Amino acid sequence: MTASLETSAVPVGAGEPAKRPAQAIEKLQELTIIGLLDEKPMMIWASHYLSAMAKALLDDAELGMKS
């Protein structure tokens, strides 16, 4: 059985700003699960790398809101 990642991209201006990080994290979780189920370590590493980038962006946004 091969899992597939839904390819619907979230446009930059779509939705409420508070929902976009949650949607990105949801896609990263899907990517991790698919990597595990299909035994594709490259997908797991991609998810790990992208989640670190997402965290850095959220940290920067938090610092920007404080100043």
WOUR-V180049 format. One record per residue. N is the residue number from 1. RES is the residue in three letters. BURIAL is 1 if it has 24 or more other ideal C-beta (glycine too) atoms within 12 Angstrom, else 0. D_CENTER is the distance of its C-alpha to the mean C-alpha in Angstrom with 2 decimals. Layout:
n: <N;N>
res: <RES;RES>
burial: <BURIAL;BURIAL>
d_center: <D_CENTER;D_CENTER>
//
This chain:
n: <1;2;3;4;5;6;7;8;9;10;11;12;13;14;15;16;17;18;19;20;21;22;23;24;25;26;27;28;29;30;31;32;33;34;35;36;37;38;39;40;41;42;43;44;45;46;47;48;49;50;51;52;53;54;55;56;57;58;59;60;61;62;63;64;65;66;67>
res: <MET;THR;ALA;SER;LEU;GLU;THR;SER;ALA;VAL;PRO;VAL;GLY;ALA;GLY;GLU;PRO;ALA;LYS;ARG;PRO;ALA;GLN;ALA;ILE;GLU;LYS;LEU;GLN;GLU;LEU;THR;ILE;ILE;GLY;LEU;LEU;ASP;GLU;LYS;PRO;MET;MET;ILE;TRP;ALA;SER;HIS;TYR;LEU;SER;ALA;MET;ALA;LYS;ALA;LEU;LEU;ASP;ASP;ALA;GLU;LEU;GLY;MET;LYS;SER>
burial: <0;0;0;0;0;0;0;0;0;0;0;0;0;0;0;0;0;0;0;0;0;0;0;1;0;0;1;1;0;1;1;1;0;1;1;0;0;0;0;0;0;0;1;0;0;0;1;0;0;0;0;0;0;1;0;0;0;0;0;0;0;0;0;0;0;0;0>
d_center: <23.31;20.38;17.11;15.33;11.88;12.48;12.57;12.76;11.19;11.03;13.79;13.86;16.80;16.01;15.87;16.42;14.74;14.14;12.16;9.58;7.65;8.12;7.03;3.53;3.96;6.09;4.75;3.67;7.04;8.57;8.18;9.80;12.36;13.28;13.81;16.02;17.89;18.64;19.34;17.25;16.55;15.11;12.00;11.80;12.39;9.81;7.10;9.26;9.70;6.34;5.88;9.43;9.07;6.93;9.68;12.28;11.61;11.87;14.90;16.44;16.16;17.81;20.50;21.14;21.74;24.19;26.30>
//
